Amino acid sequence: MMGSRQLEYFRAVARELHFTRAAEELQIAQPALSQQIRKLERQLGVALFDRDNHRVELTPAGAALLEHAERILADITAVEEEMHGWAAGTRGRIRLGIARGLTVRFARLLAEFSAGFPAVDVELRENNTEEMIAGLHGGRLDAATVVRLPPQEEGRRLASLPLGEEPLVLITAESAPLAGRYRVPVAALDGIELACFAPGSAIREIVLSALAAAGAAARIRLETREYSTARAMASVGLAAAVVPRSIAEEPGLPVAVVRLDPEPTWAPSLAWPAGRRPGPALSAFIAFMRDHPDFASVAS
């Protein structure tokens, strides 16, 4: 029967794809690590790695085991943290994935939560929607702020708490032709050069869907993962961008903010695995978010 230590050894090699580096990370001798991996392969009756003198790669069976190992080891850690939490009040760790458009807004909320629960350690990981969904299913995240929930498949369901709705607005240089307008139709963006967010971003999908529905096709001049980069491009007139209104209204490089018609919106939610009972720390955080005045009316 496989043990958690064997899975830890396997996961380290699978992540590094290098036995020596994995052994250093685990602080064991490399020959001992190789022996443990061979033992695991004999137990399972499959090769987990293709290896020669120059490379180490996961086999299809190894890739499948890695997905299970990530989830099993995350569950073991969650059980340990939950038991410690019940033994000593509300304490523990929350690995929280956060959408870039919510980072500034969440800074104040997390400061409030930390003041009320000083024994809970919140680790923030800024990712796009695809990365956060994968992190939730793979056991690398405990909760995440996602804009688009995936299809609810058996064994991969997510529970969620709505966090409100916000319009997306156009930002452009103050000297640009559209800058003097209070509101413009989405169709007016046809042919305009845009700084757009990278694939995997829910904001990107919302923007491109709104353009397609209006019969418009913007020219994507830049793909970026950062709102600050999009704002810099917009400020000097190299490209416009469509961003959440709260991002547009943050202090920073000067831009004109123009509302769109029809107005695209994004509606983030706090999501966590439905099949895994939240421990004391995550339960406290979910309750805090549900009862917070910024979201209480939305969640009720």
C-alpha positions, -999 to +999 in steps of 0.1 A: +000+000+000+013+035-009+021+058+020+021+096+022+059+097+023+061+078-010+037+103-026+058+132-013+089+116-029+071+110-061+056+146-062+090+162-056+105+143-086+074+150-107+077+187-100+114+190-105+118+164-133+153+160-118+163+134-091+192+153-077+172+186-072+143+166-058+166+149-033+180+182-022+145+196-017+136+165+004+169+165+022+176+129+015+203+111-006+197+109-043+203+071-044+177+066-016+152+087-035+157+067-067+153+035-048+120+047-033+107+057-068+116+022-082+099+006-052+067+026-059+068+017-096+071-020-087+042-017-062+020-001-089+032-022-118+037+008-140+066+031-150+060+066-136+090+083-153+108+080-186+144+086-178+178+084-194+211+102-188+199+135-200+162+139-191+134+128-168+098+130-180+064+118-166+047+089-183+009+091-188+005+070-157+029+093-138+009+124-149-023+107-136-007+098-103+006+134-099-030+147-100-041+122-073-009+128-052-014+166-052-050+162-040-042+134-014-013+153+001-034+185+002-062+166+020-036+152+046-023+187+053-059+200+056-068+173+081-037+181+102-044+218+101-081+212+109-073+191+140-048+217+152-074+243+146-101+226+166-075+219+194-064+256+197-092+278+185-095+292+151-060+289+135-044+275+104-035+284+069-056+295+039-040+294+004-061+320-013-060+325-051-070+360-060-080+376-093-057+406-101-087+429-104-095+423-067-061+426-051-064+462-040-100+457-028-091+426-009-061+442+009-084+460+032-107+430+038-077+408+046-064+433+070-097+433+088-098+395+088-063+392+101-070+416+129-099+394+140-081+360+134-044+366+141-037+329+143-048+323+107-021+327+080-035+338+046-012+331+017-022+351-014-015+338-048-024+361-077-035+340-107-059+340-137-092+321-136-079+290-153-049+287-130-071+292-099-097+265-110-068+241-116-054+250-082-087+243-064-091+209-081-055+200-076-054+208-039-029+237-043-055+263-033-081+262-005-102+290-019-101+315-048-119+345-062-131+333-096-152+351-122-164+321-141-173+288-124-165+257-146-191+230-153-199+212-121-186+177-128-190+149-103-161+149-079-150+184-091-178+205-078-171+240-063-191+258-036-192+295-041-202+328-025-210+358-048-190+389-042-211+414-062-211+428-097-190+455-112-191+472-146-161+471-170-151+505-185-129+517-213-096+535-204-078+555-230-054+584-234-069+617-223-061+631-258-078+601-276-109+607-298-132+587-274-118+604-243-143+633-243-173+610-243-192+599-211-205+567-227-199+550-261-214+519-277-193+488-276-195+488-314-174+520-314-144+499-304-144+482-338-108+484-352-095+501-321-061+489-307-065+472-274-042+461-246-059+428-238-054+402-210-037+369-216-056+337-225-071+322-193-083+355-181-121+357-175-119+395-181-105+388-216-134+364-224-160+389-212-144+417-233-141+396-264-176+383-260-190+418-257-171+429-288-184+399-308-220+405-297-217+441-309-202+430-342-169+447-333-134+433-337-107+451-319-070+448-328-051+433-299-018+452-298-006+438-265-014+408-243-006+412-207-013+398-172-011+431-155-036+459-152-007+484-146+007+475-180-026+480-198-030+514-180+005+525-191-003+516-227-036+535-225-021+565-208+003+572-236-022+564-264-006+532-277-037+511-269-070+514-250-081+488-225-113+475-209-109+470-172-131+468-140-142+503-129-125+500-095-092+494-114-098+524-137-105+546-106-073+537-088-046+563-085-020+560-113-010+572-147-036+596-161-063+580-183-098+589-195-125+566-182-154+560-206-185+539-199-197+513-225-232+506-238-242+478-233-221+477-202-201+445-197-199+434-161-178+409-141-192+392-111-165+375-090-172+347-064-153+331-036-151+295-045-138+264-027-140+226-033-175+214-024-163+179-016-138+189+010-152+202+043-136+236+051-114+235+082-117+261+110-096+287+093-114+286+059-148+283+076-140+315+096-130+333+064-161+322+045-183+334+073-164+367+075-169+373+038-206+363+039-213+387+068-191+416+056-212+447+048-196+449+014-210+415+004-238+406+028-266+419+006-252+400-024-248+367-005-282+368+011 
